[in-house]
Amino acid sequence: MQFTSVRRKLLQLKADIRFKDGKRRLYHCKSRSMPKALQEASLFVESIMRETGEQVYWKLDGEEHFRLGPHVGEQKLKSRVKRFANWFFDLED
């Protein structure tokens, strides 16, 4: 039993949330998949922003860039294809 709980903790994604004054807070997501963890973390960030009244920036484990605010943008197939074509063929708009 203990091994599974330790293993479950290791596989969880964490959201690193930072405030303007430099404070950090870690949120352990319950879901293990990236899309579900993004939604879960964005809801948590939204509730923090509502309670504190200030902007926060955050990122999940494995991401390079921080997000500002709770909104998570979904990439559509058209934008992915366009970005790939621009990268592969070096096209201009």
N, C-alpha and C positions, 0 to 999 in steps of 0.2 A: 504493500500500500504506500509506504513512504517513497519508494522508488518512483512510482507513477506520478506522485504529486511533484517530486523534484524534477522529473523529466518534463512534465506539463509546464512547469515554470520556465524551464530552459527553452521550450519551443514557442512561448508566447512572444508576441511583438510588443514593443514598448514605444510609447510616444514621449518624446522629450519636449516639454512645454516650457517656454521661457517668457518671463515678464519683462516689462520695460526697465524695472529697477535691478535686473540681473538675477532675480530668483529663478531657480529651476525646479520643475516638478516632473516626476516620471509617472506615467499612467500605463499600467499593464493591461493590455487589451485581452478580452476573453476569447476572441476568435483568433485562429492561427493563419487564416488566409489574408493576403494583403488587401483586397478590395473590401472585405467585411471589416477588417481592422481599421481601415481608413474611415469608413462610415462611423464606426464606433468612437474613434478618437475625435472625429469632427464634432460629433454630438457632445462629447465631454468638453471640448474646447469652447463650443458655443455656450454651454452652461457656465463655464468659468468666466467667459467674457460678459455674460449677462449679469452675473453676481458681482464681479469686481468693477465692471464699467470701464475697463481698459483693454487695449489691443494686446494680443499675445501672438507669438510666432512659435511654430512647432514643426516637428518632423518625426517620422517613424524610423525605426532601426533599418539601416540599409539604404536610406535615402540620402542624397547629397545636399539637396536644397531645402531650406525651411519654407513653410507655408505661412502666410499672414492671414489670420482669421480662420473661421471654421469651414470655408467653402472648399470643396474638393471638385475640381473640374474633371469631367470625363472626356477622353479623347474619342472623337468619332472616327469612323473608318475613313471618311473622306480626308480628314486632316492627317491621318497616319499615312495614307497613300501619297498625299501631296508632299509630306515631309520626306518620305522615302524616295520619291522621284527627284526631289530637289537634291537630296544627298547623293543619289546614285548617278544622275545625269547632270548635276550641277546646273539646274534650270534657274531662270530668274522670272519674277512675276511680270 
